[in-house]
């Protein structure tokens, strides 16, 4: 439809342009027509004036020819204007131009007549007027008018001439021809009279001479068809113009009709377009709303949430999930479930404190979210707890059935909010320890995995670059207070020379099957280091090393290789490890005992242990857990436990080693209790070489 | 009887006389001064003649009333001899030349220049000569904005100058405007001028110059084939001795008179006119009065010549 509007608009523009150019053409035609008609009328008017002047020139004695001449020249100029008019030069006006030429020809003829008229008019007029004066002159000079007959004749002639001139009638003149003859033959004895008579007759003849042509000239002037030609021109031109005007009005009607109907159609199209546009707009609004809102509860949805989150500076997000929502559906039907969801939505709307700008969303089936832009001074965790409490205290009545629900919440301030809050929520559901869990990296497996992968890479890197090295911490005989042995402690150095946390490394190593490798490296390096030294030395191994065939075989191979040194080695095994395959374990112990290797239970007393049945046979040392030792000089309970262990060990003929002997006081206490060896910062820190 | 006739005469006269058969020359006329000044230069410049010995002013000498005090133009041919009409007030004539063969000054001005018997140049020669002149080149460039001067430009400038050659403020004009009174003799002369019918031909602003009239209406004037009459143009017998009525402006200083310069004084001219046109002999008193009137028609020197 819009395209139609464009097409029709273009059409209207074209028509308008055509119309404008046509209009200027029309204006030109009309103005040209007016101009030419005006010139024709002016010519007509001037010619009338010329005629009027001719009349005046004939009538008025003291006439001034200037005006007549001026009019004639003016008329010439107007004819020239017509001849030179571009509009008439068009082919279709050639007949008009021809008529104008005819008129010009006639006019030029008339001009000649007028000149002739002027030439004749002066003497005619002059004599007509002069004859009475001449007569008067005669009477004045003669004084005594004796000859009445002569005087009568003069008067007759004068009056006849006067009459004939004014009547333009030759008959009066012919009537006095005889009298003139009489006058001619008159005999005078007075020469003055004779002279007068001669002058008088000459003047009369002058009149006669000119009068003939004079009347003819005037007839010519009156009869010449200039004016008729002029009106012919006017008529023909007007006719031509009315033809042209018909075409013009036809075109105008066409343009106007096209224009008006075109504009009308466009208006109609625009009207329809507008209507459609409104419908579309309404539809778009609905769509937009439904895009942003949940259909069931009317709460803003996840899309809306994602939009809003962008504008929140310090997000504090609570994700609430209805515990075991599915059972509500199962128990009461999905309608009840929907009812609960709607009710919960309304409840959340009510209880979320408005003044804090909390906004409630429905993010999934039974997942609701509350988003705050956090302010520092407010405890949102408390708010979350309150909300949870309110929800759980709320009674949902559906068809007279009371449905109560419990919910779990995850809180997060870390992007992406929904995912992190969900992790917290899942954590809470899993652990069941708390209704509300705040997201942290610790509970985020994903983060852990990321960190682990990084560590594994670093560890692998360290292994391949020989950056796994043993450090040796001295162990002192409490009785002699001499260093008798060393414990090899693993250190993993990163590319920058920093040492990794051993706990981290070990847990990673265990999971990534790198542990065995570490054990192998440390074992071999330690052997290499201590083979030509006098000290005993111990190396930590785990049950996994024993279970792992490759490590086990390696251990055997190393022991075999350093057969002469092996008797100085003690394997430290953590008490906390659970022995799963006793057969395997026992055979390992047997095998190493063949090389004189001793066994120490590490961190003894830290937890449960199922070494008990082994104790009798193969255990050489108890390495009493550092947590029992480090405060032994003031913690009587710890001292009691340690004393028990020592007494038990002595009876079982097992030597004891105290860890974490970090001070003189601890050392004194340890010695006093009767522990055989001490290890710790008091004795010496781990070093890379002795 | 006498009184009766006199009454009739007076009645006729009063019926048909008109208030202003003669109009004064205006103080100013519309023309382009800058062009006219070039025209003035050309008007007095002999380069417009073949032998570079005469200019327009040779025959139309402002010092001699815009004409020359000779019977005939110094440059005449066997078949055309004419007294030189004055260039003063020529702009007011309805046509130019004795027989009016030029419809205006533009047509007239070119004729003597191109006439082999007069100045004897061709258009091309005129153009060659003026275009060779730095003075004219500069003047035309300034006023007309042209680099090449055509013959038409030359004529245009001369005509513009001729337009300026009007002689206002004659005693008679000032009398008509009511500024001064004429002497009794002059006034009576004017009355006679009207009463005798001179005014039927000598009327208008130029007191003549607005119609063709026959010389010798009542008593015929001798005719010569070289006369510059209408017959030369129309070939009609009745046009023999028909001339454009000459202007009577400055008539006192434009002697000799008539187309053939046959009257050397005003008195003679007036008497001849009375005889040939009216068939009467005027008394000396009447002649004197008419001449006195005619002398009052001498105007001021054209302003452009005083500059």
Interface residues (C-beta under 8 A of the other chain):
Chain A: X59 X60 X61 X62 X63 X64 X65 X66 X68 X69 X73 X115 X118 X119 X121 X122 X123 X125 X126 X127 X129 X130 X132 X133 X134 X135 X136 X137 X139 X140 X145 X151 X155 X162 X195 X198 X199 X202 X203 X205 X206 X210 X213
Chain B: X1 X2 X5 X6 X8 X9 X12 X13 X16 X17 X18 X20 X21 X22 X23 X92 X94 X194 X195 X196 X197 X199 X200 X201 X203 X204 X205 X206 X210 X211 X212 X213 X214 X217 X218 X219 X238 X242 X277 X278 X279 X280 X281
